[in-house]
Amino acid sequence: EGHLQGVFSLRDMALAQPNTRLFNLLKKDAISVPVDADAEDVAHLFDKYNYYALPVVDKDQKLLGVITIDDVIDVMREEATEDIYLSQGVPLEERVDTPWYESIKSRMPWLYFNLFTAFLAASVVGAFESTIAKFAVLAFFMPIIAGQGGNAGMQTVTIVTRGIALGEVPKGEGWHILRKELLLGLLNGLAMGIVVGAVGFIWKRTISLGLVVFLAMMFNMITAGIVGTIIPLGLRAIRQDPALASSIFLTTFTDTLGFAFLFLLARVLIPGVR
């Protein structure tokens, strides 16, 4: 008694003949969810199969209740909010009406961490101070190369994180995504690199400068694709939310390596800069 026998739809009942018994409308192979199922996994079921309601059962298939699409929408809204907050290093408890003294306590640790990563990128620039002094035009391309790498990387992080959240990235399938993003990074890097390389050449009439910024852009875009894939997959592997401060980690790599690519290539390819 009380065990789940099946389900029937309101559509079938509305279209059935008046003398049809409910038993004849029953679908016995109904999908149900266990009472201890993860709320996010249940939300994925609703999203994948367009359900409006699902029965909830215990381990003995005894009917305990029903979960509806309204309940799932609330879960999905909470998950989306959590991903947005975590990706920017914002605490989940904070809201627009949170007192300022509570906000500053929760935000400050991430801001200090972000400051540390900014010093890390700045240290690369400091290490090549003599290179910049000899060829100051390189400073013009620094934010362009670092910024484009960060933008491309965030596109990758967003796509991969969403795929993980929707269950579209089974464990062990990360290599396929990495290969795709590596190819995209190469193609995007070539496209962006040609533009910045042309600007460098036309501006200073120097082939070596155009080649340096072209290669630096291409390498940083490839880096962005690789790192943007590895960050969410790596966080999932250690059982952390893939959205956890992903933008901070990503820009650390794209800024630091973008500057390093630019200055190292300049030392190698531009006469008199070494």
Buried (B, 14 or more C-beta within 10 A) or exposed (E): EEEBEEBBEEEBEEEBEEEEEEEEBEEEEBEBBEEEBEBBEBBBBBBEEEBEBBBBBBEEEEBEEEBEBEBBEEBBEBBEEBBEBBBBBBBEEEEEEEEEEEBEEBBEEBEEBBEEBBEEBEEBBEEBEEBBEBBEBBEEBBEBBBBBBBBBBBBBBBBBBBBBBEBBBEEEEBEEBBEBBBEBBBBBBBEBBBBBBEBBBEEBEBEBBBBBBBBBBBBBBBBBBBBBBBBBBBBBEEEEBBBBBBBBBBBBBBBBBBBBBBBBBBBEBBEEBE
